[in-house]
Amino acid sequence: MHSGFCTVKMKSSRNDGELNREAFGVRGACPRFSACVLPRKSAGKPALQATPCAMGRSSSRIPRMKLALYFAMMLMAALANGAELPVSQHNFVVIAHRGDHTLAHENTLTALQHAIDAGVDYAEIDVRRTADDQYVLMHDGTVNRMTDGHGAVRELSLAQIRALTVRDPKRPQIPPDRVPTFSEALGLIKGRLNIYLDFKEGDRAAVAKIIRDAGVARQIIVYDDVDSVSEWHRAATELALIISPPDGIKDPKQLIEFATGKGIEILDGNWRQYSREMVEAANRAGVRIWPDIQTATEDTAYFAKVLALGFSGVQTDHPEELITWLKSKNLR
């Protein structure tokens, strides 16, 4: 028996933006030559090709190489089964939290327009169902914080919500606005901006239909809780999912098994819950991690600290400042 190396290459025809667009290469170890020659996938699936190993011995590297091969197999499974991501023009994805609301009210058409003007890749928006089965943009379960009204979104009709004024007593310099419908938001961003949809409340199949009817399915990723994954897979197989991993996951292998086992294309969560090793393992396995970095004190030192972990995108409350910093580092 020999202990050598083999080069395993996987190619996919999927177009999922600038990252990992064409091919992925890993190095793996095999205890026997025959184990290196893996069969091709059928037409339409990622093709797995292998080349013979060098016959030299390197037994001390076997565990590391086996781990690399494991991640390669996880990548193949993800490419074969996952939904395609919206196309992004940039290698590093900038997501504007609730739109660019530094100079506008959150979850408004104005905030979305500011996000488009700033050149972000995605805007995150929150969607809830009204009492008469319409869908509006609102983060909170009630309209109390964001408007001059009171009550739960689910207990108010669309007409009642339409009559409200969006305002922020803490930022009186920002002009008043109104609560948009989900359909209005999709009409504004069509062909201009990708959307990170935070599904708060309602019927998932109905929301998927609104997305399809608007003709923007290739611009949407969906955030929801992990228990909803199978329902989204039934309702909208074409929509990629972004899910926060359980707090108990600290090991790279567990992280990849969670994402690929659930059919999740992107991982979310607080950036501090990830180690460099976890992020690198996810990158090798083709699983993106786009964490939340929102804080009142986002500055250049903070951006540098976050990006040092190797993320391929982040969600921020200060998208223009982040984009300016990325450009200064030739990262955009």
C-alpha positions in Angstrom: 0.0 0.0 0.0 1.3 3.5 -0.8 0.6 6.8 0.7 0.7 9.5 -1.9 -1.2 12.5 -3.2 -3.8 12.9 -5.9 -5.2 16.0 -7.5 -8.9 16.1 -7.6 -10.6 18.7 -9.8 -14.3 19.6 -9.9 -15.9 21.6 -12.6 -19.4 22.9 -12.6 -21.5 24.7 -15.3 -23.3 26.7 -12.6 -23.0 30.5 -12.9 -23.0 31.8 -9.4 -21.2 35.1 -9.7 -17.5 35.9 -9.5 -16.7 33.6 -6.6 -15.9 30.0 -7.5 -17.3 30.5 -10.9 -15.5 27.9 -13.0 -13.4 25.3 -11.2 -12.2 24.3 -7.8 -9.1 22.4 -7.0 -8.1 20.5 -3.9 -5.4 18.1 -3.0 -6.3 14.8 -1.3 -4.7 11.7 0.0 -5.6 8.1 -1.0 -4.3 4.9 0.6 -4.7 3.0 -2.7 -4.3 4.1 -6.3 -7.7 2.8 -7.3 -9.4 5.1 -4.7 -8.1 8.1 -6.6 -10.0 7.3 -9.8 -13.5 8.6 -9.0 -16.4 8.3 -11.6 -17.6 11.2 -13.6 -21.0 12.6 -12.7 -23.8 12.3 -15.2 -24.6 15.1 -17.7 -25.7 18.3 -16.1 -23.9 17.6 -12.9 -20.5 18.7 -11.7 -17.8 16.5 -13.3 -15.2 15.0 -10.9 -11.9 14.1 -12.5 -8.8 12.6 -10.9 -5.2 12.1 -11.9 -2.9 9.3 -10.6 -1.0 9.8 -7.4 2.7 10.2 -7.0 4.0 7.0 -5.5 6.1 8.6 -2.8 5.3 8.0 0.8 4.0 10.8 3.0 2.0 9.1 5.8 2.3 12.1 8.1 0.1 14.1 5.8 -2.6 11.6 5.3 -5.1 12.9 7.9 -4.8 16.5 6.5 -5.2 15.3 2.9 -8.2 13.1 3.8 -9.8 16.2 5.3 -9.2 18.2 2.1 -10.7 15.4 0.1 -13.7 15.4 2.4 -14.2 19.1 1.8 -13.9 18.4 -1.9 -16.7 15.9 -1.8 -18.8 18.3 0.2 -18.3 20.9 -2.5 -19.4 18.4 -5.2 -22.6 17.7 -3.3 -23.3 21.4 -2.8 -22.8 22.2 -6.5 -25.0 19.3 -7.5 -27.9 20.1 -5.2 -27.8 23.8 -4.4 -29.7 26.7 -6.0 -27.8 29.2 -8.0 -26.8 32.5 -6.3 -27.7 35.8 -7.9 -24.8 37.1 -10.0 -22.7 39.8 -8.3 -20.2 42.1 -10.0 -17.8 41.9 -7.1 -15.7 39.2 -5.5 -16.6 40.6 -2.0 -20.3 41.0 -1.4 -21.6 44.1 0.4 -25.1 43.8 1.9 -26.9 47.0 3.1 -28.8 46.1 6.3 -32.5 47.2 5.8 -31.3 49.1 2.8 -28.9 52.0 3.0 -30.6 53.7 5.9 -27.9 56.1 7.0 -29.7 58.9 5.2 -33.2 57.3 4.9 -35.6 55.3 7.0 -35.0 51.6 7.1 -37.0 49.3 4.8 -38.3 52.1 2.6 -38.0 52.6 -1.1 -35.8 55.5 -0.4 -33.4 53.3 1.5 -33.3 50.8 -1.4 -32.6 53.6 -3.9 -29.7 54.8 -1.7 -28.4 51.3 -1.7 -28.5 51.2 -5.5 -26.8 54.6 -5.7 -24.1 53.4 -3.3 -23.3 50.4 -5.5 -24.0 47.7 -2.9 -24.5 44.1 -4.1 -27.5 43.3 -1.9 -30.0 45.1 0.2 -31.5 43.2 3.2 -35.2 43.8 3.7 -37.8 42.4 6.1 -41.2 41.1 5.0 -44.4 40.6 7.0 -48.0 39.7 6.2 -50.8 42.1 6.9 -54.3 41.2 8.2 -55.6 41.0 4.7 -52.8 38.8 3.3 -50.7 41.5 1.7 -47.0 41.8 2.3 -45.1 44.9 3.5 -41.6 45.8 4.5 -41.3 46.0 8.3 -38.6 44.6 10.6 -40.6 44.8 13.9 -43.7 42.8 14.6 -45.5 46.2 15.3 -45.5 49.5 13.5 -44.9 51.4 16.8 -41.2 52.2 16.4 -41.1 53.1 12.7 -44.4 54.9 12.2 -46.8 57.3 13.8 -49.2 54.4 14.3 -49.6 51.5 16.8 -50.4 47.8 16.4 -49.2 44.5 15.1 -48.6 44.3 11.4 -50.5 41.0 11.3 -53.6 42.8 12.8 -53.6 45.8 10.5 -54.9 45.9 6.9 -52.7 47.2 4.0 -54.9 50.3 3.8 -54.4 51.0 7.5 -50.6 50.6 7.1 -50.6 52.8 4.0 -52.1 55.6 6.0 -49.2 55.7 8.4 -46.1 57.9 8.2 -42.7 56.5 8.6 -40.6 58.8 10.8 -37.8 58.7 13.4 -38.0 61.2 16.3 -34.3 60.5 16.9 -33.4 61.7 13.4 -35.8 64.5 12.6 -33.7 65.7 9.7 -34.7 62.7 7.6 -37.9 63.4 5.6 -40.9 61.3 6.5 -41.7 58.3 4.3 -44.2 55.5 3.9 -44.3 51.7 4.4 -43.8 50.0 1.0 -45.3 46.8 -0.2 -43.1 43.9 -1.0 -44.2 44.1 -4.7 -43.2 47.8 -4.8 -39.8 47.0 -3.5 -39.3 44.2 -6.1 -40.4 46.6 -8.8 -37.7 49.1 -7.8 -34.8 46.7 -7.6 -35.6 44.6 -10.7 -32.4 44.4 -12.8 -30.6 46.8 -10.5 -30.0 45.3 -7.1 -30.0 41.8 -5.4 -32.1 41.2 -2.4 -31.4 39.4 0.9 -35.0 38.7 2.0 -35.5 38.2 5.7 -38.8 36.4 5.9 -40.5 37.4 9.1 -44.0 36.2 8.9 -46.5 34.9 6.4 -46.9 32.2 3.9 -43.7 31.1 2.2 -45.3 29.7 -0.9 -47.2 33.0 -1.3 -44.0 35.0 -1.0 -42.3 32.8 -3.5 -45.1 33.4 -6.0 -44.8 37.2 -5.6 -41.1 36.9 -6.3 -41.7 34.8 -9.4 -44.5 37.0 -10.7 -42.2 40.0 -10.3 -39.6 38.2 -12.5 -36.8 38.7 -9.9 -36.1 35.1 -8.7 -32.5 35.3 -9.9 -32.0 38.4 -7.7 -33.2 36.9 -4.4 -31.7 34.9 -1.5 -33.9 34.1 1.5 -33.1 34.2 5.2 -35.2 32.2 7.6 -34.8 29.9 10.5 -33.3 26.4 10.0 -36.6 24.6 10.6 -38.0 26.3 7.5 -35.4 25.0 5.1 -37.4 22.0 3.8 -40.5 24.2 3.3 -38.5 26.6 1.2 -37.1 23.7 -0.8 -40.6 22.6 -1.5 -42.0 26.1 -2.2 -39.1 27.6 -4.2 -36.2 25.3 -5.3 -34.8 28.1 -7.3 -34.1 30.4 -4.3 -30.8 30.1 -2.5 -31.0 30.1 1.3 -28.9 32.0 3.9 -29.2 30.5 7.4 -27.6 31.1 10.7 -25.8 28.0 12.1 -26.6 26.7 15.6 -24.5 28.4 18.3 -23.0 25.0 19.3 -21.2 24.6 16.0 -17.5 25.4 16.6 -15.7 22.8 14.4 -15.1 23.3 10.7 -16.3 19.8 9.8 -19.5 20.3 11.7 -20.1 23.6 10.0 -19.7 22.1 6.5 -21.9 19.1 7.4 -24.6 21.4 8.6 -24.6 23.6 5.5 -24.3 20.8 2.9 -26.6 18.4 4.8 -29.4 21.0 4.9 -28.9 22.2 1.4 -27.9 25.7 2.5 -25.9 27.9 0.1 -24.9 30.7 2.5 -24.3 31.0 6.2 -25.1 34.0 8.3 -24.8 34.9 12.0 -22.6 37.2 14.0 -19.1 37.4 12.6 -17.5 36.7 16.0 -18.9 33.2 16.1 -16.5 32.1 13.3 -12.8 31.3 13.4 -10.4 31.6 10.5 -10.3 27.8 10.3 -14.1 27.6 9.9 -14.2 30.3 7.2 -11.3 28.7 5.3 -13.0 25.3 5.5 -16.3 26.8 4.2 -14.5 28.5 1.3 -12.9 25.2 0.3 -16.3 23.5 0.4 -18.0 26.2 -1.7 -20.1 27.4 1.2 -20.2 31.2 1.5 -20.3 32.9 4.9 -21.8 36.4 4.8 -22.1 37.4 8.5 -23.7 40.3 10.3 -21.2 43.0 11.3 -23.6 45.8 12.1 -22.6 48.1 14.9 -22.7 51.9 15.6 -18.9 52.1 15.4 -18.0 50.5 12.1 -14.7 52.1 11.0 -11.6 51.1 9.0 -10.0 49.3 11.9 -13.2 47.3 12.4 -13.5 46.4 8.8 -9.9 45.2 8.7 -10.4 43.0 11.7 -13.5 41.4 10.3 -12.1 40.8 6.8 -9.0 39.2 8.2 -11.1 36.1 8.9 -11.5 35.5 5.2 -15.3 36.2 4.7 -16.5 36.6 1.1 -19.2 39.1 2.1 -20.8 40.9 5.1 -24.0 42.7 6.1 -23.4 46.2 7.3 -25.2 49.4 8.5 -22.5 51.5 6.8 -22.3 50.3 3.2 -20.8 53.4 1.7 -18.0 53.5 4.2 -17.2 49.8 3.7 -17.2 50.2 -0.1 -14.8 53.2 0.2 -12.5 51.2 2.4 -12.6 48.2 0.1 -11.7 50.4 -2.8 -8.8 51.9 -0.9 -7.4 48.4 -0.4 -8.0 47.4 -4.0 -10.6 44.9 -2.9 -13.4 46.3 -5.0 
